[in-house]
Amino acid sequence: MDQRVIDLYDEYTHKPLTRKDFMVRLLHITGSTSIAMAMLAQLESGCAPAAKTTSDELFTERITYPGATGAMQAYVARPQTEKKYAAVVVIHENRGLNAHIEDVTRRAARAGYLAIAPNALSPLGGTPASEDDARQLFTKLKPEESLQNFIKVFDYLGARKDCNGSFGCVGFCWGGAMSNNLAVHVPTLRAAVAFYGMQPPAADVPKIKAAVQLHYGGLDERVNAGKDAYENALKSAGITYEQYVYEGVNHAFHNDTSTARYNEAAAKLAWQRTLAFFEKNLKKG
């Protein structure tokens, strides 16, 4: 697919660009309504993951926990065996808690973790069916309130009988930025993984106590603009970190419901590195 189309879609989904303006510019690039609609179908995420991980042999539940602005909805998955597990908070993109992120949560559970995926849109009624509607709701969220709502999940986890108090998180896009922010603001966090997430201010980096793992798509110019400054700040602060850049792949390369941007090889490698990172810092640390 024409990289200009993918870059335009990234602008549309992350900046205040109306769907009408997006479609006008998309038609200008493609020169054809039929081609534009075919490309859009490949770009927009579907409801079901491409490689669904079922809940067989897992314990799953939907819970609420006290957030900073009211009750927060979340999806939980862990192995069936009742015992204490290290916990991994899975943080969604700017589409809310959907079937894809629930699938990722089950992947973490299958690796032996108590995995929980809070819904950032809980204060606004939850995740709507339309991705466009979900992205619009994200513009109404207050960043500090959202941060506090995710910080509160660690209080909830600490009170669960199936949690051993070892905490990690992994986030994607909007969730990647949240993962970086949790590393700054949650001193008990032991491992934070960010997939193509915006970086925290360099001045806040010395507050990080967790080990940090960062995944970037080589073609993701918007997010990568802050990559080097973040890495330099991590080095200067003596933070344990790993950084990987997957050349030739786009933002959201891990999302297997977006045909145009998903890259199977990069996604599998990044997830293997994520699980190895959690194994080192949550189970063995």
Rosetta blueprint (number, residue, H / E / L):
1 M L
2 D L
3 Q H
4 R H
5 V H
6 I H
7 D H
8 L H
9 Y H
10 D H
11 E H
12 Y H
13 T H
14 H H
15 K L
16 P L
17 L L
18 T L
19 R H
20 K H
21 D H
22 F H
23 M H
24 V H
25 R H
26 L H
27 L H
28 H H
29 I H
30 T H
31 G L
32 S L
33 T H
34 S H
35 I H
36 A H
37 M H
38 A H
39 M H
40 L H
41 A H
42 Q H
43 L H
44 E L
45 S L
46 G L
47 C L
48 A L
49 P L
50 A L
51 A L
52 K L
53 T L
54 T L
55 S L
56 D L
57 E L
58 L E
59 F E
60 T E
61 E E
62 R E
63 I E
64 T E
65 Y E
66 P E
67 G L
68 A L
69 T L
70 G L
71 A E
72 M E
73 Q E
74 A E
75 Y E
76 V E
77 A E
78 R E
79 P E
80 Q L
81 T L
82 E L
83 K L
84 K L
85 Y E
86 A E
87 A E
88 V E
89 V E
90 V E
91 I E
92 H L
93 E L
94 N L
95 R L
96 G L
97 L L
98 N L
99 A H
100 H H
101 I H
102 E H
103 D H
104 V H
105 T H
106 R H
107 R H
108 A H
109 A H
110 R H
111 A L
112 G L
113 Y L
114 L E
115 A E
116 I E
117 A E
118 P E
119 N L
120 A L
121 L L
122 S H
123 P H
124 L H
125 G L
126 G L
127 T L
128 P L
129 A L
130 S L
131 E H
132 D H
133 D H
134 A H
135 R H
136 Q H
137 L H
138 F H
139 T L
140 K L
141 L L
142 K L
143 P H
144 E H
145 E H
146 S H
147 L H
148 Q H
149 N H
150 F H
151 I H
152 K H
153 V H
154 F H
155 D H
156 Y H
157 L H
158 G H
159 A L
160 R L
161 K L
162 D L
163 C E
164 N E
165 G E
166 S E
167 F E
168 G E
169 C E
170 V E
171 G E
172 F E
173 C L
174 W H
175 G H
176 G H
177 A H
178 M H
179 S H
180 N H
181 N H
182 L H
183 A H
184 V H
185 H H
186 V L
187 P L
188 T L
189 L E
190 R E
191 A E
192 A E
193 V E
194 A E
195 F E
196 Y L
197 G L
198 M L
199 Q L
200 P L
201 P L
202 A H
203 A H
204 D H
205 V H
206 P H
207 K H
208 I L
209 K L
210 A L
211 A E
212 V E
213 Q E
214 L E
215 H E
216 Y E
217 G E
218 G L
219 L L
220 D L
221 E H
222 R H
223 V H
224 N H
225 A L
226 G L
227 K H
228 D H
229 A H
230 Y H
231 E H
232 N H
233 A H
234 L H
235 K H
236 S H
237 A H
238 G L
239 I L
240 T L
241 Y E
242 E E
243 Q E
244 Y E
245 V E
246 Y E
247 E L
248 G L
249 V L
250 N L
251 H L
252 A L
253 F L
254 H L
255 N L
256 D L
257 T L
258 S L
259 T L
260 A L
261 R L
262 Y L
263 N L
264 E H
265 A H
266 A H
267 A H
268 K H
269 L H
270 A H
271 W H
272 Q H
273 R H
274 T H
275 L H
276 A H
277 F H
278 F H
279 E H
280 K H
281 N H
282 L H
283 K H
284 K L
285 G L
